């Protein structure tokens, strides 16, 4: 069953007197449980596509259905509700609050969701355990390695039990060994039934997804399924970090 569907989506920005066509008739369907990598160079349209998938922007024309709901014409408050209840975001720069613990960072999406403090704690703790940080609930970002900070960000994305995880260059600030560790975690989440769309410009990172959508000049250049490479971190990647 399709979780998200784009139908002939365009996005045009007005830059002074010039129209910039960021997306040019993109149609795309992603089923529940798929792990999809979106590839493309700078200016290909992949970031604009991610913004539309994440309900951070609206198409100029075309339709976007998420979990069976047409979301491309929702107002700002409705889009915010969809983002909070349906989507989980993981960014290149982690976006953690430096003065709060891993647990408190993971709790953030639930602060305005009507959860009790006890429920927020339970969900955040469970998510951190799921990403392998059950022993570091009280650690602050400056006490965690880059890979561990990204794991906190992934836990934060999971706490509201989203239908879709959107990851924007999630390994961009990580070394190759730690990138492999994070991709192994994404594969594990995929095996558990999570739907993941990951944007990357790195070909080797895309090999860990089961499907690769390549963009160029605002269009889908290719859409190919593949047998993903198993992301198996070396033993050193499992060692405790500062």
C-alpha positions in Angstrom: 0.0 0.0 0.0 1.3 3.4 -1.0 2.2 5.6 2.1 3.1 8.6 0.0 2.1 9.6 -3.6 3.3 12.5 -5.6 1.4 13.2 -8.8 2.9 15.6 -11.4 4.3 17.9 -8.7 6.0 21.1 -9.7 7.6 23.8 -7.6 8.5 27.2 -9.0 10.2 29.9 -7.0 10.2 33.6 -8.0 13.8 35.0 -7.7 13.5 38.6 -8.6 12.3 38.7 -12.2 13.2 35.0 -12.8 11.1 31.9 -12.3 13.2 29.0 -10.9 11.7 25.6 -11.7 12.9 23.5 -8.8 10.6 20.5 -9.6 9.2 19.8 -13.0 6.4 17.3 -12.9 7.6 14.7 -10.3 5.5 11.6 -9.8 6.6 9.2 -7.1 5.0 6.5 -5.0 6.5 4.9 -1.9 4.9 1.9 -0.2 4.8 1.3 3.5 8.0 -0.3 4.8 10.2 0.8 1.9 13.7 2.2 2.4 14.3 4.7 -0.4 17.4 6.8 -1.1 17.0 10.0 -3.1 20.2 10.9 -5.0 21.2 14.0 -6.9 23.7 16.8 -7.2 23.2 20.3 -5.9 20.4 21.9 -7.8 18.8 18.6 -8.8 15.6 19.3 -6.8 16.1 16.7 -4.1 16.0 19.2 -1.2 12.9 20.8 -2.6 11.4 17.3 -2.9 12.3 16.6 0.7 10.6 19.8 1.9 7.4 18.9 0.1 7.4 15.4 1.5 8.0 16.8 4.9 5.1 19.2 4.6 7.5 22.1 5.0 6.5 23.5 1.6 3.6 23.1 -0.8 3.7 22.2 -4.5 3.0 24.9 -7.0 0.9 22.4 -9.0 0.2 18.7 -8.6 -1.0 16.5 -5.7 0.7 15.0 -2.6 -1.1 12.3 -0.7 0.3 11.1 2.6 -1.2 8.1 4.3 -4.2 8.5 2.0 -4.7 12.2 2.8 -4.3 15.0 0.3 -1.9 17.3 2.2 -0.6 19.6 -0.5 -3.4 22.2 0.1 -3.6 22.1 3.9 -3.2 25.3 5.9 -0.2 26.0 8.1 -1.7 24.6 11.3 -2.9 21.5 9.6 0.5 20.9 8.1 2.1 21.3 11.5 -0.2 18.7 12.9 0.7 16.3 10.1 4.4 16.9 10.7 4.1 16.2 14.4 1.9 13.1 14.2 2.9 11.4 10.9 6.5 12.4 10.2 9.9 12.0 11.9 12.9 14.1 10.8 16.6 13.5 10.9 19.0 16.2 9.8 22.7 16.4 8.9 23.4 18.8 11.8 21.6 16.8 14.5 19.8 19.9 15.8 20.1 18.9 19.4 19.7 21.4 22.3 23.2 21.6 23.9 22.1 22.3 27.4 19.6 19.4 27.7 20.2 15.7 28.1 19.7 13.0 25.5 16.4 12.1 27.2 15.1 15.7 27.2 16.1 16.1 23.5 14.2 13.0 22.6 11.2 14.2 24.5 10.9 17.5 22.5 8.4 16.4 19.8 6.0 15.4 22.6 6.0 18.6 24.6 3.0 20.1 22.8 1.3 16.7 22.1 -0.7 16.4 25.3 1.5 13.7 26.8 2.0 13.4 30.5 5.6 13.8 31.8 5.6 10.1 32.7 4.5 9.1 29.2 7.1 11.4 27.6 9.8 9.8 29.7 8.7 6.3 28.8 8.5 7.0 25.1 11.9 8.9 25.0 13.6 6.2 27.1 12.3 3.4 24.9 13.4 5.2 21.7 16.9 5.8 23.1 17.1 2.1 24.1 16.0 1.2 20.6 18.9 3.2 19.1 21.5 1.7 21.5 21.7 4.7 24.0 19.9 3.2 27.0 22.9 3.8 29.1 23.3 7.5 28.1 19.9 9.0 28.9 21.4 11.8 31.0 24.4 12.6 28.8 24.4 16.0 27.1 25.4 16.4 23.4 29.0 17.5 24.3 29.4 14.2 26.2 28.4 12.2 23.1 30.2 11.4 19.9 28.9 12.5 16.5 27.4 9.1 15.9 25.7 9.1 19.3 24.3 12.6 18.7 22.8 11.4 15.5 21.3 8.4 17.3 19.6 10.8 19.8 18.2 12.7 16.7 16.9 9.4 15.3 15.3 8.5 18.7 13.7 12.0 18.7 12.3 11.2 15.3 10.8 7.9 16.6 9.0 9.0 19.8 5.7 9.9 18.1 5.6 6.6 16.3 5.7 8.3 12.9 4.6 6.6 9.7 7.5 8.0 7.7 11.1 9.0 8.6 12.7 11.6 6.4 16.5 11.8 6.7 18.3 14.7 5.0 22.0 13.9 4.6 22.1 12.1 8.0 25.7 11.0 7.5 27.0 14.3 6.1 28.8 15.2 9.3 30.1 11.8 10.2 33.2 9.8 9.4 32.9 6.7 7.3 32.9 4.2 10.2 30.2 6.1 12.1 28.2 6.6 8.8 28.2 2.8 8.5 26.9 2.5 12.1 24.0 4.9 11.4 23.1 3.2 8.1 23.0 -0.1 10.0 20.5 1.5 12.4 18.4 2.7 9.5 18.4 -0.8 8.0 17.3 -2.2 11.3 14.5 0.3 11.5 13.5 -0.6 7.9 13.4 -4.3 8.8 11.0 -3.5 11.7 8.6 -2.0 9.2 9.5 1.7 9.3 9.2 3.6 6.0 12.3 5.7 5.4 13.2 8.2 2.7 16.8 9.4 2.8 18.4 12.2 0.8 22.1 11.8 0.1 24.6 12.9 -2.5 26.9 9.9 -1.6 26.6 6.9 -3.9 28.0 4.5 -1.3 25.3 5.6 1.3 22.6 5.0 -1.3 23.8 1.3 -1.7 22.3 0.6 1.8 18.7 1.4 0.6 16.5 -1.0 -1.3 15.5 1.6 -3.9 17.3 4.6 -5.4 15.6 7.5 -6.9 18.0 9.8 -8.9 17.0 13.4 -9.7 18.4 15.8 -12.2 17.1 19.3 -13.1 14.0 18.9 -11.1 12.9 15.6 -12.6 13.2 11.9 -11.7 16.0 10.7 -13.9 15.8 7.0 -12.7 14.0 4.9 -10.1 15.6 1.6 -9.5 15.2 -1.2 -6.9 18.3 -3.0 -5.8 19.5 -5.5 -3.3 20.9 -3.4 -0.5 24.4 -3.8 0.8 24.3 -4.9 4.4 25.7 -2.2 6.7 27.9 -4.1 9.2 29.9 -1.7 11.4 33.4 -3.0 12.3 33.7 -4.0 16.0 35.4 -0.7 16.9 32.2 1.1 16.0 30.5 -0.5 18.9 33.0 0.7 21.5 32.0 3.3 24.1 32.8 6.9 23.0 33.5 9.9 25.2 
